[in-house]
Amino acid sequence: MRNIYILLCLVPLMACGGTSSGASDSLDPTADGTAGLDVADVGCVPDCVGRVCGDDGCGGSCGDCAEGENCGATGQCGGGQSCEVDEECEEGDLCHPGLLQCGNCVVHSDCNEPALCELGLCVIPTACNGGSDCSGGMKCDAQSGICVDCSSGSDCSPGNFCGGDNSCHKTNPCSGDSDCTEAGVCDKTKGLCVNCLEDSDCPDFENCKKGACATDDCWDGITFCQDEQVVVCKSGGKGFPP
């Protein structure tokens, strides 16, 4: 009797085409709008924009850090362990709000001169009087008197520009931000992709210099004693008045 009841229930469905409208839609190759698309078109697309290490979102990697460095939550390499607050770091260290890594500095003024803050760590740059004083392909910046990756565009390979952080950054022609998947935003006056056009394009505690995000010189608004005078850090952490 049970088998007869099930058969009777199936008869109306068979009369209407043998399936419900929901099941029919699920078999329709055009129902989800993907008809004619290759599998690659709807697959996972790796995303490493703004990241130099860590997961690319598809099970791959955006890169590896150098020996002694760790990959932070923001996809940047640094010297310390991952963190969210200072209390998670060793005593005296800071949790870098941009890198989310423990270190001993956030801005350059956290370091004792002549050290500069690089990726959350105070590093003493190599002083120089000429290019022969620098090694590893670095150039001598005449203005600062230290070895840097670049001081002008001619120091970078084709397809790269020298930013205000004295590092070479990849660029390409553009007419809008959508053309700048790696370099950030489009400088329409030059028709080239750059990392930033204004400070708001950069992470916290970095400012925009010559199209690249650079570490702030000091904490915005903090006061210092300089040459027996009290000076205040410029807005945006862009150093102290002369």
C-alpha positions in Angstrom: 0.0 0.0 0.0 2.9 2.4 0.8 4.4 1.8 -2.6 1.1 2.6 -4.3 0.9 5.9 -2.3 4.3 7.0 -3.4 3.5 6.2 -7.1 0.3 8.2 -7.0 2.3 11.2 -5.6 4.7 11.0 -8.4 2.1 11.0 -11.2 1.3 14.8 -11.0 5.0 15.6 -11.2 5.5 13.4 -14.2 2.6 15.1 -15.9 4.2 18.5 -15.4 7.5 17.4 -16.9 8.9 15.1 -14.3 10.6 17.8 -12.1 9.8 20.9 -10.1 10.6 24.3 -11.4 13.4 24.7 -8.9 15.1 21.5 -10.1 14.6 22.6 -13.7 16.4 25.9 -13.0 19.3 24.1 -11.4 19.8 22.2 -14.6 19.6 25.2 -16.8 23.2 26.2 -17.8 22.0 29.9 -18.2 20.2 30.1 -14.8 23.2 31.5 -12.9 24.4 33.7 -15.7 27.7 31.7 -16.2 26.8 30.1 -19.6 29.7 30.4 -22.0 32.3 31.2 -19.3 35.4 29.1 -18.9 36.0 27.5 -15.5 39.0 29.9 -15.1 36.6 32.9 -15.3 34.8 31.9 -12.2 37.7 30.4 -10.3 39.7 31.8 -7.4 41.7 34.9 -8.4 44.9 35.4 -6.3 45.1 38.8 -4.6 48.5 40.2 -3.5 47.8 43.9 -3.9 49.6 45.7 -1.1 51.1 42.4 0.2 54.6 41.1 -0.2 54.2 37.9 1.8 51.6 35.5 3.2 48.5 33.9 1.7 47.2 35.1 -1.7 43.6 34.0 -0.9 43.7 31.0 -3.2 46.1 28.7 -1.3 49.2 30.2 -2.9 51.8 32.7 -1.5 52.4 36.4 -2.2 56.1 35.9 -1.3 58.5 35.0 1.5 60.3 37.2 4.0 64.1 37.4 4.4 65.8 35.4 7.1 65.0 36.8 10.5 61.8 38.5 9.4 58.2 37.5 9.9 55.1 38.0 7.8 52.6 40.2 9.6 48.8 40.1 9.3 48.9 42.9 6.7 51.2 40.9 4.4 54.3 42.9 5.1 57.7 41.6 6.3 59.1 42.8 9.6 61.2 41.7 12.5 58.6 41.0 15.2 55.8 38.6 16.0 52.2 39.4 15.0 50.2 41.5 17.4 47.2 43.8 17.8 48.1 45.7 20.9 51.4 46.7 22.6 50.7 44.4 25.5 51.3 41.4 23.2 54.9 42.5 22.6 57.9 42.3 24.8 58.3 45.0 27.4 59.5 48.2 25.8 58.4 47.2 22.3 55.5 48.6 20.3 52.8 47.0 18.2 53.1 48.7 14.8 49.5 49.7 13.9 50.2 49.4 10.2 52.2 46.2 10.1 50.5 44.5 13.1 53.9 43.3 14.2 56.0 43.9 17.3 59.0 46.2 17.0 60.8 49.1 18.6 59.5 52.0 16.5 56.6 53.3 14.5 58.0 56.6 13.2 61.5 57.8 12.7 61.6 59.9 15.8 61.1 56.8 17.9 64.7 55.9 17.1 67.9 57.5 18.3 69.7 59.4 15.5 71.1 58.5 13.1 68.8 55.4 13.1 65.6 55.4 11.0 62.5 53.3 11.5 62.2 50.6 8.8 59.3 48.1 9.0 59.0 48.6 12.8 62.7 48.3 13.6 65.3 51.0 14.2 68.1 50.6 11.6 71.2 52.7 11.3 71.6 53.5 7.6 75.0 53.5 5.9 76.5 57.0 5.7 78.2 57.9 2.4 80.0 60.7 0.5 79.7 59.0 -2.8 78.5 55.9 -4.6 81.6 54.0 -3.9 80.6 54.0 -0.2 77.5 52.0 -0.9 77.2 48.3 -1.6 74.6 45.9 -3.0 73.6 48.2 -5.8 72.5 51.0 -3.5 73.1 54.7 -4.3 74.4 57.6 -2.2 71.7 60.2 -1.7 73.5 63.5 -1.7 70.8 65.3 0.2 70.6 62.9 3.2 74.2 61.5 2.9 73.0 57.9 3.3 72.9 54.8 1.0 69.4 54.3 -0.5 67.9 52.2 -3.2 67.4 55.2 -5.4 67.5 59.0 -5.3 66.1 59.6 -8.8 64.2 57.7 -11.5 67.4 57.0 -13.4 68.5 54.7 -10.5 65.5 52.4 -11.2 65.1 49.9 -14.0 62.6 50.6 -16.8 59.0 50.4 -15.7 59.8 51.6 -12.1 59.9 55.0 -10.4 61.8 56.3 -7.4 59.4 57.3 -4.6 59.8 59.6 -1.7 60.8 56.6 0.4 64.0 56.3 -1.8 62.9 52.9 -3.1 62.0 51.8 -6.6 58.3 51.0 -7.3 56.7 49.3 -10.2 54.5 51.5 -12.5 52.7 51.3 -15.8 50.7 53.6 -18.0 47.1 54.3 -16.9 44.0 56.3 -17.7 42.2 55.4 -14.4 42.7 53.6 -11.1 41.4 50.3 -12.6 44.6 50.1 -14.6 46.7 50.1 -11.5 46.2 46.6 -10.0 49.7 46.5 -8.4 50.9 50.1 -8.1 47.8 51.6 -6.4 46.3 54.7 -8.0 46.6 56.5 -11.3 48.4 59.8 -11.5 46.4 61.2 -14.4 48.6 64.2 -14.9 51.5 61.9 -15.7 49.4 58.9 -17.0 51.3 56.5 -14.7 50.4 54.3 -11.8 51.8 55.3 -8.4 51.4 54.0 -4.9 49.7 57.1 -3.7 48.6 60.7 -4.6 47.8 61.9 -1.1 48.3 60.8 2.5 44.9 59.2 2.8 46.1 56.6 0.2 48.7 55.4 2.7 48.4 53.2 5.8 48.5 54.9 9.3 51.8 56.4 10.2 52.9 56.7 6.6 52.6 59.8 4.3 52.7 60.2 0.6 56.0 61.4 -0.8 56.6 61.6 -4.6 54.0 58.9 -5.3 55.1 56.4 -2.6 54.1 55.8 1.0 57.0 56.6 3.4 57.3 56.2 7.2 56.2 59.3 9.2 59.1 61.3 10.6 57.4 61.8 13.9 54.2 61.4 15.8 51.7 64.0 14.6 51.6 66.9 17.1 54.3 65.6 19.4 56.7 68.2 20.9 60.5 68.0 20.9 63.2 70.1 22.3 65.5 71.1 19.4 68.3 73.6 19.7 66.9 74.8 23.0 63.5 75.4 21.4 60.3 73.5 21.6 59.2 72.3 18.1 56.0 70.5 17.1 55.8 67.7 14.6 54.1 68.9 11.4 50.6 67.7 10.5 50.7 64.2 9.0 54.0 63.4 10.8 56.1 65.2 8.2 58.9 66.2 10.4 59.7 69.3 12.4 59.9 72.9 11.3 63.5 74.1 10.4 
